[in-house]
Amino acid sequence: MRNDIQANEQAFSTKEVAEEIGIATPTVRKYGQILERYGYEFLKDGDRRIFVQSDVRALVALRDTDKPLDETAKDLVAKQREMLDGAGDTEIALSETFENLPQDPNQLKEVLLFVVNELAATRDMNIQLKNDMALLKTNISQLQQDHHVISSSIGNSAQRTNAKIERILEQQNAHYEELLNQERERSEYLQQQLQKMREEQRNEWNAQIDFNKRLEEGIRTSKWNWLLSMFKK
């Protein structure tokens, strides 16, 4: 039975111990199983181990040992047994001390006053620690809120920037399509004008050819036909 635990001693979970001494959580469980195999005692909440400072030191010793883990574990178990036996002796000594308290009321009053002052100082220290923890939690909560606000601001800014970029791209695409349509319409208009000019020129050529034919026919059938025959010879 563990009797070496102080009233206000800090306790750690498996995960917290792993983070504290820099090893993986499964490694903490492995070390705990090795120690228990040789009789090491842990505080437990059901099947879950609870570690105190002496347990943390034992895990560090296993982590840093150059010897086989089983051999180191045996040494640690032996040390724990010695410590627990010593703690039992201390309890007996304390019991004897209470039995040997001074019988003089004034001396007893001084002892009790000293104990009361120590308890008051401890209580004040606990209150201060609670206040510090509350302040720390408040600061952490504020930091988390600030982080959330900053993250949200960055996300919103990125969304606004992306929206502006998309609008600019859409405007550029629309302008480009408009220019293409204008160029297409201009090209079609020029093609139509060119086709019209070609048709007009073709009509003029046909009209000139018809005129020449009529002129030649008129000369051939006129009284000047003999003059035309002279040129043909």
Buried (B, 14 or more C-beta within 10 A) or exposed (E): EBEBBEEEEEBBBBEBBBEBBEBEBEBBEBBBEBBBEBEBBBEEEEEEBBBBEBBBEBBBBBBEBEEEBEEBBBBBBEBBEEEBEEEEEEEEEEEEEEEEEEEEEEEEEEEEEEEEEEEEEEEEEEEEEEEEEEEEEEEEEEEEEEEEEEEEEEEEEEEEEEEEEEEEEEEEEEEEEEEEEEEEEEEEEEEEEEEEEEEEEEEEEEEEEEEEEEEEEEEEEEEEEEEEEEEEE
